[in-house]
């Protein structure tokens, strides 16, 4: 059976429309699935977390407690349901001789800043690739304001582990305090 040219064109248009619909439906369902996965993962983040450990990976790939400014540290990390976050990490070994900044020595001022990390901003999750981006709107160090911080994440046994990108040789483990 041979179709008239106008019937062939009509059949081609219907076929093209059908293929377009299938492709669009596939893309939409992928986007919906990603959105649902991101929202589910976001729900895991929401709450307050306390710092359990700070570790570095050596050249042999072995994780061990970090040395330096974050040794013997405490910290708090907060994520809210509106996409905002805040983090504070403090070395407990910092010592100063006075309660007022103007009365501190230069060495004390340096140590005071070295042993404290703090920033806040928005966060965005990419659940399919396993990372969260902290969009830093404020930071203790002014040159870090506006600089995004990518962290690979893992949830396991009530803990949240964030590994610093791109090197992945520095990780912080957090335990949920509240929701």
C-alpha positions in Angstrom: 0.0 0.0 0.0 1.4 3.4 -1.0 0.5 6.5 0.8 -0.2 9.8 -0.8 2.5 12.5 -0.2 0.2 14.5 2.0 -0.7 11.4 4.0 3.1 10.6 4.4 3.8 14.1 5.7 0.9 13.8 8.1 2.2 10.4 9.3 5.7 11.8 9.7 4.4 14.8 11.7 2.5 12.4 14.0 5.5 10.2 14.4 7.7 13.3 15.2 5.2 14.6 17.7 5.0 11.2 19.4 8.8 11.0 19.6 9.0 14.5 20.9 6.4 13.8 23.6 8.3 10.6 24.7 11.6 12.5 24.9 10.0 15.4 26.8 8.3 13.0 29.2 11.5 11.3 29.8 13.4 14.5 30.6 10.6 15.8 32.8 10.5 12.5 34.8 14.3 12.7 35.2 14.0 16.3 36.5 11.1 15.3 38.8 13.1 12.3 40.1 16.2 14.5 40.7 14.0 17.1 42.5 12.4 14.4 44.7 15.9 12.9 45.5 17.3 16.4 46.3 14.4 17.2 48.6 14.7 13.8 50.4 18.4 14.4 50.9 17.8 18.0 52.0 15.5 16.6 54.8 18.5 14.5 56.0 20.7 17.7 56.3 18.1 19.9 58.2 19.0 20.3 61.8 21.9 21.0 64.1 25.1 19.0 64.0 28.1 18.9 66.4 31.6 18.2 65.3 33.0 14.7 66.2 36.2 14.6 64.3 38.5 16.4 61.8 40.7 14.1 59.8 43.3 14.3 57.0 44.3 11.6 54.5 48.0 11.0 54.1 49.8 10.1 50.9 49.1 6.4 51.6 45.4 7.0 51.8 45.2 6.6 55.6 42.9 8.9 57.6 44.2 10.2 60.9 43.2 13.1 63.2 44.1 16.5 61.8 47.0 18.5 63.3 47.2 22.2 63.3 44.6 24.8 63.8 41.6 22.4 64.0 43.2 19.9 66.5 41.1 19.6 69.7 38.2 21.4 68.2 34.5 21.8 68.8 32.0 22.9 66.3 28.4 23.4 65.3 26.9 23.1 61.8 23.3 24.1 61.1 21.1 23.6 58.0 17.6 24.9 57.9 14.7 23.9 55.7 14.9 27.2 53.8 18.3 26.5 52.3 20.4 28.4 54.8 23.4 27.1 56.7 26.0 28.2 59.2 29.2 26.6 60.6 31.5 27.5 63.5 34.6 25.5 64.4 36.9 26.4 67.3 40.2 25.0 68.6 39.9 24.6 72.4 43.6 25.2 72.9 43.5 28.9 72.1 44.7 31.0 75.0 44.5 34.8 75.5 45.5 37.0 78.4 42.5 39.4 78.2 38.8 39.6 77.4 39.1 42.6 75.1 40.6 42.5 71.6 42.5 45.8 72.1 44.4 44.3 75.0 45.7 41.2 73.2 49.2 40.8 71.9 49.9 40.3 68.2 50.6 36.6 68.8 47.4 36.1 70.7 45.4 37.9 67.9 47.0 35.6 65.3 46.3 32.4 67.4 42.7 33.6 68.0 42.0 33.8 64.3 43.9 30.7 63.4 41.9 28.6 65.7 38.4 29.6 64.5 36.5 29.0 61.3 33.1 30.5 60.7 30.9 31.2 57.8 27.2 31.3 56.8 25.1 31.4 53.6 22.9 29.3 51.4 23.3 25.7 50.5 22.4 23.6 47.5 22.4 19.8 47.2 23.3 17.6 44.3 22.1 14.3 45.6 22.8 12.3 42.4 26.5 13.3 42.6 26.7 13.3 46.4 27.7 16.8 47.2 26.5 19.9 48.8 27.6 23.5 48.0 27.9 26.1 50.7 27.3 29.5 49.0 29.2 31.6 51.5 27.5 35.0 52.1 29.6 35.8 55.1 32.9 34.5 56.4 35.4 35.3 59.1 38.0 35.8 56.3 36.6 38.5 54.0 38.3 37.0 50.9 36.2 33.9 51.3 32.8 35.8 51.0 31.2 34.8 47.8 33.4 31.8 47.4 31.4 28.5 47.1 32.6 25.5 49.1 31.9 22.1 47.7 31.6 19.2 50.1 31.0 15.6 49.3 28.6 14.1 51.8 27.8 10.7 53.3 25.1 9.8 55.8 25.8 6.7 57.9 24.6 5.6 61.4 23.2 9.0 62.3 26.5 10.7 61.2 27.1 13.2 58.5 30.6 13.1 56.9 31.7 16.1 54.7 34.8 15.7 52.6 36.4 18.8 51.2 36.4 19.0 47.4 38.3 18.8 45.1 41.2 17.0 46.9 39.0 14.9 49.2 41.9 14.6 51.7 40.2 16.5 54.5 37.0 15.4 56.2 34.8 16.4 59.1 32.3 14.1 60.8 29.2 15.5 62.5 26.6 14.0 64.8 23.0 15.3 64.8 22.1 17.3 67.9 18.5 18.3 67.1 16.1 18.4 64.2 
